[in-house]
Amino acid sequence: MVASTGKVGLGTTFKVGDGGSPEVFTSVVNVTAINISGRSVEEVDFTHLASTGGFREFRPGFKDPGEIKITCHYNPTDATLNGTTGLEAKLNSGATFNWEIDMTNAGFAYKLTGFGYVSGGDFTFTGEDPINFEVTIRVSGQIDESVA
């Protein structure tokens, strides 16, 4: 049996860039989950009247980079989350920014980087759990993969 080379996500960080040169990335606090979803490739139908056997023919079209959902324990006084300077502020302003998912502390010298904006933010309040803030970031353009 071959041992798995996979790792758990413990230690992975989500970071937001400041837009400077050189750009400085700051880790968002209290992140409990990062989920990249909705990545897809459009299908372009190239079927014609002489398509072999009457089967449809497809080719890839534009790619949709999807979105990132990050879940955090909300702290309204933290600069990376609040409505003054944090992700809540980016939702309110519509600001675009560079982001980074750094897996170095999860055991991989690897990171994903991209560009996007906050397209949604949901709060969950219960009596048993921390206040959760789920932020949706719409990715714009290709996600780059690189060695950290």
C-alpha positions as CSV (number, residue, x, y, z in Angstrom):
1,M,0.0,0.0,0.0
2,V,1.3,3.4,-0.9
3,A,1.0,6.1,1.8
4,S,-0.9,9.2,1.0
5,T,1.0,12.4,0.2
6,G,-2.0,14.5,1.2
7,K,-2.0,17.0,4.0
8,V,-4.7,18.5,6.2
9,G,-5.4,22.2,5.8
10,L,-4.2,23.2,9.3
11,G,-1.9,26.2,8.9
12,T,-3.2,27.4,5.6
13,T,-3.7,31.2,5.5
14,F,-5.8,33.5,3.3
15,K,-4.1,36.8,2.7
16,V,-5.2,40.1,1.2
17,G,-2.8,42.4,-0.7
18,D,-2.4,46.1,0.0
19,G,-1.9,47.1,-3.7
20,G,1.5,48.5,-3.0
21,S,4.8,48.0,-4.9
22,P,6.1,45.7,-3.6
23,E,2.8,44.3,-2.5
24,V,2.4,43.3,1.1
25,F,-0.1,40.5,2.0
26,T,-1.8,40.4,5.4
27,S,-3.3,37.2,6.8
28,V,-7.0,37.4,7.6
29,V,-7.6,36.4,11.2
30,N,-9.7,33.5,12.6
31,V,-10.2,31.7,9.3
32,T,-11.8,28.3,9.9
33,A,-12.3,27.2,6.3
34,I,-11.3,28.2,2.7
35,N,-13.4,26.8,-0.2
36,I,-12.7,27.4,-3.9
37,S,-15.7,26.4,-5.9
38,G,-17.6,27.0,-9.1
39,R,-14.6,26.7,-11.5
40,S,-15.8,25.6,-14.9
41,V,-15.2,25.7,-18.7
42,E,-17.9,26.8,-21.1
43,E,-18.8,24.4,-23.9
44,V,-19.0,25.7,-27.4
45,D,-21.1,23.6,-29.8
46,F,-19.3,22.9,-33.1
47,T,-21.9,20.4,-34.3
48,H,-22.6,20.6,-38.0
49,L,-24.8,18.7,-40.5
50,A,-22.0,16.3,-41.4
51,S,-20.9,15.6,-37.8
52,T,-19.8,11.9,-37.7
53,G,-22.6,9.6,-36.6
54,G,-24.9,12.5,-35.8
55,F,-23.0,13.1,-32.6
56,R,-22.6,16.7,-31.2
57,E,-19.1,18.1,-31.2
58,F,-17.8,20.4,-28.4
59,R,-14.7,22.4,-27.7
60,P,-13.8,24.4,-24.7
61,G,-14.7,28.1,-24.5
62,F,-14.2,30.7,-21.8
63,K,-13.2,29.5,-18.3
64,D,-14.9,30.8,-15.1
65,P,-12.4,30.9,-12.2
66,G,-15.2,30.5,-9.7
67,E,-15.3,32.0,-6.2
68,I,-13.7,31.6,-2.8
69,K,-15.7,31.3,0.4
70,I,-13.8,31.9,3.6
71,T,-15.4,31.4,7.0
72,C,-14.0,33.3,9.9
73,H,-14.9,33.8,13.6
74,Y,-15.9,37.5,13.4
75,N,-14.3,40.1,15.4
76,P,-15.5,43.6,14.6
77,T,-12.4,45.3,16.1
78,D,-10.0,43.4,13.8
79,A,-8.6,45.4,10.9
80,T,-8.7,42.4,8.5
81,L,-12.5,41.8,9.0
82,N,-14.2,45.0,10.0
83,G,-16.2,47.6,8.1
84,T,-13.5,50.2,8.2
85,T,-10.5,48.5,6.7
86,G,-11.3,44.8,6.4
87,L,-13.3,42.4,4.2
88,E,-16.6,44.0,5.3
89,A,-15.2,47.3,4.1
90,K,-14.3,45.7,0.8
91,L,-17.8,44.4,0.4
92,N,-19.3,47.8,1.1
93,S,-16.9,49.7,-1.3
94,G,-16.6,47.2,-4.1
95,A,-12.8,47.4,-4.0
96,T,-10.8,44.9,-6.0
97,F,-7.7,43.4,-4.6
98,N,-5.0,40.7,-5.0
99,W,-5.3,37.7,-2.7
100,E,-3.2,34.7,-1.7
101,I,-3.8,31.3,-0.2
102,D,-0.6,30.2,1.4
103,M,-0.1,26.5,2.2
104,T,3.4,26.8,3.6
105,N,2.4,26.1,7.2
106,A,0.2,23.2,6.1
107,G,3.3,21.3,4.9
108,F,3.5,22.5,1.3
109,A,5.8,25.2,0.0
110,Y,3.0,26.2,-2.3
111,K,0.5,29.1,-2.9
112,L,-2.4,30.2,-5.0
113,T,-2.7,33.8,-6.0
114,G,-5.3,35.8,-7.8
115,F,-7.5,39.0,-8.1
116,G,-11.1,39.6,-7.2
117,Y,-13.6,41.4,-5.0
118,V,-15.9,40.6,-2.1
119,S,-19.3,39.7,-3.6
120,G,-21.0,38.6,-0.5
121,G,-20.8,38.4,3.3
122,D,-23.0,36.4,5.6
123,F,-23.1,36.4,9.4
124,T,-24.3,33.5,11.6
125,F,-25.2,34.1,15.2
126,T,-26.0,31.2,17.6
127,G,-25.8,30.6,21.3
128,E,-23.4,27.7,21.0
129,D,-20.9,28.8,18.4
130,P,-18.6,31.8,17.7
131,I,-20.1,34.5,15.5
132,N,-19.2,33.3,11.9
133,F,-18.6,35.6,9.0
134,E,-18.7,33.8,5.6
135,V,-17.1,36.0,2.9
136,T,-17.5,35.2,-0.8
137,I,-14.8,36.5,-3.1
138,R,-15.5,36.5,-6.8
139,V,-12.3,35.5,-8.6
140,S,-11.5,37.5,-11.7
141,G,-9.0,36.0,-14.1
142,Q,-6.7,33.0,-13.8
143,I,-5.7,31.6,-10.4
144,D,-1.9,31.3,-10.4
145,E,-0.1,28.4,-8.7
146,S,3.5,28.8,-7.6
147,V,6.1,27.6,-5.1
148,A,6.0,29.7,-2.0
